[in-house]
Structure formats: C-alpha cells, structure tokens
C-alpha cells in the first residue's frame, strides 16, 4: 500500500487543482491530510484524484482520501489535545493508520503541549500496539539533535523562542523513538535530513511516518516528494510518501 501524508495548508481553498496534481503524481492508495478543515475541498480532491472514498469534518484538521475500501474510520479527541486524531482501517484489517496533527509554533511552551498531546494519542493507540499500524502526519516539531535556524523564522516567532527559553528542548519525537517506533524516513535514508517545510526553502522536517519496530521490515520505501511543478503552489509542506507491505 502506498500511503501519503500531506498538509494542504489552511484548508486548501482555491488550490484543489494544484493539490490534485501533486497527489496524482504520487499515486497513493491512501492519503492522510492535515489542515483539511473544509470538507468541500476534500470532496473536490477526491473527485479530482479518482478516490471514491473520503472522510472529512468541518473544522477538523485531519481528513483522508482512499483508493481502497475503508472498513472503519473515526476521529478521536483526547482531553489534552486541541485537535482530534484520525483512525483509519482499510478493508481486510491488515493495517491500521493513525493520522496526527500536533500543535504548531516552535517554543518550549508549545513543545510541552505537543508532548502532552502525543502522550494522550499513544494511550489510545496502545491497545493496537501488537498489530501492524502506522502513525503519520504533521508533528510540528524537530527530532532531537536537529537544529532550528532562528534566522529563518518571522520576527514574532523568533521572539516566542527567546521568551520561552531560547534553546528549545525537542522531546516529542523522542517519545515516539522511546516507544519503539521507527522513523520511516530516517530508517531508510540515514543522515539525509528529509526536510518537508517550507516548500520554497525546505530546512526543517515536520512530517513523519512512524512504524512500530517489530513491523518495520514491512516498510519498503519512504520519500519526500519534491519533483512536481505544482508543489510550490499547492501547499507550504512537501508530501511524504511511504510504501508498506500488508503481509
């Protein structure tokens, strides 16, 4: 199965054609969308990409498109989270996908919020820990050891970083790694940074595909897609495409 995670920026209004061109270029079976707050846009994308199955809710960031039948999908909103996460089960039950979109803005304060959000999400996911599943989406954070170039932030966001401690303690992705999840991109590309944001000057990685370690051999590919001319118009995020074996 080809799985795509894609933040379509502020609902994707007015950019359906460009977004559809990028999605069609990726040829996914299942797409997990973030910032997909307009169901009419998601419906338009489904039609433009030939995906008969889709799901979206007004003002919910997470949505999906699928070329394969879906047996079950559900939004879950933990108490500690500003956004619901999305559970998707393709027909056959060989795979369960959890789409996430954690809080934005780079600062120690928002990093602590992301930690709380992720811990609550993982509590919900824990009952599926022994089965094959993927946790994917826009985590809005950097992995430990990665550097944030403050010069590239708008002045108001640079001020937020300084006011909350100057040096951000990146903890969210470490929680995934400590939970025996494998960063799909890094596991296949080693030191390659895999930057996904912003499209006009990629210099940070915000988008991830995580697979539990016991199932990581089923991950056949994971790539940042940056080779279509519609990408700069479509969104400020580059899409991330993974291939997983269902058996």
N, C-alpha and C positions, 0 to 999 in steps of 0.2 A: 504494500500500500504506500502511495506517495502522499505525504502529509505536509501541508503548507501552513505556516503561521505568519500572519500579516496584519500589521497595524495600519489601518486605512486612513488615519488622521481625521479627526473631527467629523466623523460620520460619513465621509466620502462624498458629500453632496457636490454635484457638478463634475465629478471625476469618475463616474461609472465606466465610461468608455476606456479611459486610461487604466483604471484598476482591472477591468476585464481583460485588457490586452496583456497585462502582466501575469494575471492568474492563468490565462490560456497558454501563455508562453511556458509556464511552469508545469502545466498538465498534471495537476494533483487529482487525487481521488477524494481527499477530504481537506477542507480549508477551515482553519480556526482564525477568526477575525477579531481584532481589538479596535476600540473606538467606533464600533459599528452600531451607533446609537439610533440610526434611522432604518427601521425595518423595510421601508420602501426602497432604500438604496440596496440593501441586501437582496431583496426580491429582484431588483433590476440586475444585480450582479449574477444572481442565479440564472436568470434568463439569458444573459449575455455570455455566460460560460457553459451553458448546457447542463447545469447541475439541477436536477429536478427536486432535490431535497435540500431544504434550508431551514434555518431557525434563527429568529431574532426577536428581541423585545424592545419597546421604546425605552430609551434612557439606560439600557443595559449595554455595557461596553462589549461583552462577548457575544459573538454570533458564529454561525457556521454555514458552509456550503458543502454539499456532498454529491459525488457521482455514484456512490454506492448506497444501498438502503440502510437506514438507521433504525436500529431496534429500540433505542431509548436515548433521550437527551433531557437534561434537567439543569436549571440554574440553581446554585446553592449560594446563600449569602451568610457566611459566618458573622458572628456578632462583632468581631474585631475588624471587619473589612468594610471599606466604603463601596466596594464593588462585589457583585456575585461572581463566582467562578462557574465554569460550564463543564458538565459531564456529558460525554458523547460515547455511545456504544454502537459501533457498526454491526449490522446483522451478522449473526454467526457467533458473536461473543468472544472472538479470538483476541480482541484488543479493546481497551478502554482508554479514551483520551480525555484529559483534563486540561481545559484552556484557562489560563490565568492572565490577569492584567493588574499588576500591583500599582500602588500609589506612585505618582511622579514626583519630580524635583530632587536634585542632588543636595542632601544635607544630612547631618547626623540625626536630626529630628525625624525627617521622613524615612531615613533608613531604619530607625527603630519601629516606625509604623509598618514598614514593609515586613520586618521580622515578625511582628505580631500577626499581620495578615497571612503570611506564609505558614506560620505555625498552625493557625486555625485551619487553613486549607489542608495541610498534611494530616491533621487529625481526622478530617473527613475522608481523606484518601487512604488512611491506614488500613481500613478493612479490606482494601483491594491489594494490599502490599505484596501478597504472594502471587498475584496474577499479572499477566503482561499488560502494562499500561504505560502511557506517556504523559508527562506533564510539560506543557508547552505554552509559549506566549511571550508577552512583553513584561519582563520582570522589573524594568525601570531602574536597574542597578548594575553595578560593575562587580566582577568577580574579585576576590581578594588578590592583592598583588598588582592589579591593573591600576593605571594612573589616569586621573581626570585632569585634563589640561584646562585650568580655570580661565585661561585667556580666551577660550572658545565659548565661554558662557556669556549670556547677556549680563550687563552690569547688575541688574536687580537680583539675578540668581547667584552671581558671584558674592553679592552682599549676604545672601542667605547662608552660603557656605561659611563665610567668615564669622557670622553671628552665632553659628551653631557648632563652632569648634575648629574651623579652618581645615584640619585633616579629617576627612570622612573615614569612619571605620566601617568598611564594607563587610557586612555579616550575612546578608540574605542568601547569597549563592552558596556560602559555606554551609548553611543549614541543609541545602539540598545535597551537597557532597558528603556531609556527615551522616545524612540519612541513606547513604549507599546508592545515591543516584549518580549516573554518569552524564556529564555534559556531552551531548551527542556530537557537537561540532568539534570540541577540543579533543575528544577521544579519537577522532579520525584525522584531524589536521594538526595535532601537536601545538607548537608555539604560534601558529598562524592566528592572529587576533580575531578574525571573523567579525569585523565591525559591521554593525547594522544601522547606525544612526549617526548623523542625518544623511540623507541621500546625496546632498550636494557636497558634503565633506565628511565621509564616514571616519569617525575617530573613536567611537565607543561601541561596545556590544551590549545591547539592552534585551535582545530577543534570544530565546533559548529553546532547545529541545532536550528534555531530560528523560532518561530511561533507567529503570532500576538495574543495578549491576548484574544480578543473575540473568537478566534478559538482554543485556547489552550486545550480545552476539547477533541479535536479530536486527540490529541497526546496520543497514548496508551502505547508507550514504547520508550526508548532511551537508548542505551547501548554502551559502549566502548567494542570492540571485541578484546580480547587478548588471546583467548584459542585455537588457531590453530598453529601447529608446524611450518608452513611456514611463519608465520608473521615476525620473525626477518630477514629472507632472502628477503621477498617481498618488504619492504619499511622501512623508518625510522619513519613513522607515523602509529599509530593504527587507524583502521577504526572506524567510528561512525555510528551505525545503529539505525534508528527510524522507528516506525510504526505509520501511521496516518490513521484515518477513513475518507473515501471520502464522507460520508453522515451520 
